Amino acid sequence: KSVAKPVAKSPEEALQWQEIEVERLKVLLDGLVATVTEEWKEKAPTEEELGKMEWDSKGVDELLTQVLLKLDNIEAGADLRERRRACLRKVEGLQEGGVVCVREVIKIERAKPAS
């Protein structure tokens, strides 16, 4: 069964959809970062939790990459160019900040000797 995806009526609407998606992904990523930086300090994660966190962080990273690709396809005139750039910078910041943080903590946790 095929589901028709809505099509943006204008470049501004397309950009707005991507800005909303970035905010949604930021909330998800903030939750992942909070888990690995706060909750895991209190209680070491299980291998199952590490695997789920790795899967979730890869999923968010992939969705952020898809946003980058969609932003590249938006024909932004002078009026939208700065908003588009700001959205691109935000995505890059999330990928270079939150995603990398989660991956590094997972790597550190896996390197710890089993207790």
LUMMAR-504182 format. One record per residue (C-alpha): residue in three letters; y, x, z negated. Coordinates in nm, 4 decimals. Last residue first. Layout:
N
  residu         Y         X         Z
     ALA         Y         X         Z
...
! end
This chain:
115
  residu         Y         X         Z
     SER   -0.5996    3.2045   -3.6831
     ALA   -0.6080    3.2825   -3.3110
     PRO   -0.3975    3.5833   -3.2192
     LYS   -0.0588    3.4996   -3.0687
     ALA   -0.0327    3.5558   -2.6918
     ARG   -0.0695    3.1833   -2.6177
     GLU    0.2272    3.1029   -2.8433
     ILE    0.4431    3.3684   -2.6744
     LYS    0.3604    3.2382   -2.3234
     ILE    0.4279    2.8794   -2.4309
     VAL    0.7594    2.9891   -2.5831
     GLU    0.8514    3.1649   -2.2571
     ARG    0.7657    2.8609   -2.0456
     VAL    0.9752    2.6284   -2.2642
     CYS    1.2768    2.8608   -2.2548
     VAL    1.2466    2.9091   -1.8765
     VAL    1.2522    2.5315   -1.8224
     GLY    1.5459    2.4831   -2.0587
     GLY    1.7743    2.7571   -1.9329
     GLU    1.7225    2.8733   -1.5748
     GLN    1.5958    2.5349   -1.4563
     LEU    1.8497    2.3360   -1.6562
     GLY    2.1327    2.5658   -1.5467
     GLU    2.0267    2.5415   -1.1826
     VAL    2.0284    2.1614   -1.2070
     LYS    2.3741    2.1636   -1.3714
     ARG    2.5109    2.4025   -1.1101
     LEU    2.3860    2.1766   -0.8280
     CYS    2.5459    1.8723   -0.9955
     ALA    2.8766    2.0552   -1.0297
     ARG    2.8585    2.1605   -0.6646
     ARG    2.7979    1.7998   -0.5569
     ARG    3.0890    1.6776   -0.7687
     GLU    3.3121    1.9466   -0.6130
     ARG    3.2107    1.8563   -0.2562
     LEU    3.2508    1.4814   -0.2970
     ASP    3.6151    1.4352   -0.1870
     ALA    3.5983    1.7223    0.0635
     GLY    3.3127    1.5545    0.2434
     ALA    2.9582    1.5787    0.1168
     GLU    2.6860    1.5251    0.3716
     ILE    2.3972    1.4960    0.1281
     ASN    2.0882    1.6793    0.2521
     ASP    2.1305    1.9814    0.0226
     LEU    2.1542    1.7430   -0.2730
     LYS    1.8102    1.6068   -0.1825
     LEU    1.6631    1.9574   -0.1871
     LEU    1.8223    2.0363   -0.5239
     VAL    1.6947    1.7031   -0.6625
     GLN    1.3430    1.7948   -0.5467
     THR    1.3743    2.1248   -0.7334
     LEU    1.4689    1.9310   -1.0476
     LEU    1.1582    1.7142   -1.0009
     GLU    0.9427    2.0265   -0.9723
     ASP    1.0951    2.1777   -1.2879
     VAL    1.0376    1.8517   -1.4774
     GLY    0.6731    1.8498   -1.3687
     LYS    0.6244    2.2162   -1.4531
     SER    0.7661    2.1478   -1.8010
     ASP    0.5289    1.8541   -1.8505
     TRP    0.2201    2.0514   -1.7396
     GLU    0.3082    2.3459   -1.9653
     MET    0.3729    2.1095   -2.2555
     LYS    0.0395    1.9366   -2.1972
     GLY   -0.1443    2.2688   -2.1862
     LEU    0.0261    2.3981   -2.5003
     GLU   -0.0523    2.0720   -2.6803
     GLU   -0.4201    2.1010   -2.5796
     GLU   -0.4270    2.4646   -2.6930
     THR   -0.3016    2.3438   -3.0306
     PRO    0.0575    2.3999   -3.1341
     ALA    0.1572    2.5953   -3.4453
     LYS    0.3213    2.3771   -3.7092
     GLU    0.6718    2.4090   -3.8492
     LYS    0.8050    2.6471   -3.5869
     TRP    0.6309    2.4348   -3.3219
     GLU    0.8462    2.1363   -3.4155
     GLU    1.1772    2.3191   -3.3709
     THR    1.1888    2.5457   -3.0666
     VAL    0.8906    2.4119   -2.8696
     THR    0.9500    2.0446   -2.9481
     ALA    1.3276    2.0617   -2.9137
     VAL    1.2899    2.2307   -2.5744
     LEU    1.0563    1.9553   -2.4537
     GLY    1.2946    1.6844   -2.5732
     ASP    1.5900    1.8563   -2.4061
     LEU    1.3826    1.8668   -2.0863
     LEU    1.3287    1.4907   -2.0909
     VAL    1.6982    1.4222   -2.1606
     LYS    1.7984    1.6671   -1.8854
     LEU    1.5588    1.4942   -1.6450
     ARG    1.7350    1.1611   -1.6955
     GLU    2.0765    1.3268   -1.6548
     VAL    1.9610    1.4954   -1.3338
     GLU    1.8296    1.1623   -1.2009
     ILE    2.1661    0.9948   -1.2689
     GLU    2.3489    1.2737   -1.0839
     GLN    2.1003    1.2375   -0.7971
     TRP    2.1647    0.8637   -0.7671
     GLN    2.5423    0.9268   -0.7763
     LEU    2.5118    1.1773   -0.4946
     ALA    2.3278    0.9274   -0.2766
     GLU    2.5887    0.6608   -0.3603
     GLU    2.8701    0.8972   -0.2621
     PRO    2.6898    0.9944    0.0594
     SER    2.6807    0.6247    0.1504
     LYS    2.4440    0.3289    0.1658
     ALA    2.1674    0.5128   -0.0145
     VAL    1.8234    0.4116    0.1067
     PRO    1.5846    0.2264   -0.1190
     LYS    1.2236    0.3415   -0.1085
     ALA    0.9770    0.1214    0.0764
     VAL    0.6438    0.1022   -0.1020
     SER    0.3325    0.1484    0.1067
     LYS    0.0000    0.0000    0.0000
! end
